[in-house]
Amino acid sequence: MKGTQSNYILSINLSTIIKGMMLLTISLLSLFAVVGLLTSLAYNYRISSHSVNEATEHVKGEALYYLYTLENRMFMTYAPENVKPPLLSELAFRYATNVRFQDPRSFLGRELPGFSIYDGQILVAGEGTNYTNMPIESEPPAGALQQSNDAPVAENPKEIKKDPQSSPPTMTTNGKERVFMYFTHTRESYLPLLQGVSSPDSAQHSSLNVTKVGEMVKVALEHKGIGAAIDKTDVIAKLEQSGRGYGQAYQQAREIVASAQANNRDLQYFIDIHRDSQRKQVTTTTINEESYAKLAFVVGGEHANYESNVKLATQLHHLLEKKYKGLSRGVILKRGKKTNGKFNQDLSNNALLVEFGGVDNTYEELNRTANAFADVFADYYWQAEAVQAKGSTD
């Protein structure tokens, strides 16, 4: 028997190889081009962890579980009875119209005048906080902002009280100012301090206003060993001098913050103190049989590093919940056409906008809250300093 011999001929088509290499090159160039395009987009259009979270936050848990079962059939063994695939039609409708069936505000928000004041996002809800009682940022009537129209003072504020101090603080910033406080809406005041004023929008005063709260916080922080600076520049007066409107207050206040950063490198935290227009039932709580003005943390979501500010506000909220339960209304994210969206928080990763009470809160309530805020902030500050010091020695 003669052996059979098989002859194999390997044929290489050079043109096919060239086409393959060109396809690979074009694919890589396209990939780099897409990545470059995404990173050059404005921050609010970039894909980030927050973007993914936001895109999936309204997808039901059962639907997400169903997607897991497609990858691993073992999940089907323990799957709940109501597991079913996500409704693509509902998701497509939502992203095409910005209408969410679970949120009735989305049907009305762009149709009703003034409804947009509620168009924020509750990131962390404090006790009693919901979408019907979020902080209100309303523009006061023009006449209320004129210094000549200042209402008579109902009663002169008492001396700022400090918590009893048996000994000097064990830790200090050694004379360095670490906290900077300022007031974008400088003339926001409180009805109990003003005589003959009953309208929340008219609770404005050129001297008896939120700057007094800043003074309280400054004294309380220094009592805790933390140096603090306060800038009481009348932003509203600056707006009048420059011919700007009330809506440009944050642009005007930006100059104050930028100047402070340039002139004092020791500053680490920047706090913009405001007063809410909500009424007493929303902005007041009782702790240990004493009345306090509630706090609300507002974060602007229209800048690249806003998540750092969210983290800071959230940590302070949780600390307040531990020591002064019910004092914090939570953390609110603001962005969109009807709000500033930055609040100058893009200037620092440690920037806060804090609403101290509302139009009906008294001087005593505000003073208690200022001391409570300083107490909790000091706990946070010294813990952060300890962690940083440990990290630098490792």
Secondary structure as GFF3:
##gff-version 3
##sequence-region A 1 394
A	DSSP	alpha_helix	14	40	.	.	.	ID=ss1
A	DSSP	three_ten_helix	43	45	.	.	.	ID=ss2
A	DSSP	alpha_helix	49	56	.	.	.	ID=ss3
A	DSSP	alpha_helix	61	71	.	.	.	ID=ss4
A	DSSP	three_ten_helix	73	78	.	.	.	ID=ss5
A	DSSP	alpha_helix	88	97	.	.	.	ID=ss6
A	DSSP	alpha_helix	105	108	.	.	.	ID=ss7
A	DSSP	three_ten_helix	115	118	.	.	.	ID=ss8
A	DSSP	beta_strand	121	125	.	.	.	ID=ss9
A	DSSP	three_ten_helix	142	145	.	.	.	ID=ss10
A	DSSP	three_ten_helix	147	149	.	.	.	ID=ss11
A	DSSP	beta_strand	177	182	.	.	.	ID=ss12
A	DSSP	three_ten_helix	191	193	.	.	.	ID=ss13
A	DSSP	three_ten_helix	200	202	.	.	.	ID=ss14
A	DSSP	alpha_helix	210	223	.	.	.	ID=ss15
A	DSSP	beta_strand	227	230	.	.	.	ID=ss16
A	DSSP	alpha_helix	235	242	.	.	.	ID=ss17
A	DSSP	three_ten_helix	246	248	.	.	.	ID=ss18
A	DSSP	alpha_helix	249	263	.	.	.	ID=ss19
A	DSSP	beta_strand	269	276	.	.	.	ID=ss20
A	DSSP	alpha_helix	280	283	.	.	.	ID=ss21
A	DSSP	beta_strand	284	287	.	.	.	ID=ss22
A	DSSP	beta_strand	290	293	.	.	.	ID=ss23
A	DSSP	beta_strand	295	300	.	.	.	ID=ss24
A	DSSP	alpha_helix	306	323	.	.	.	ID=ss25
A	DSSP	beta_strand	328	334	.	.	.	ID=ss26
A	DSSP	three_ten_helix	345	347	.	.	.	ID=ss27
A	DSSP	beta_strand	351	358	.	.	.	ID=ss28
A	DSSP	alpha_helix	363	393	.	.	.	ID=ss29
###
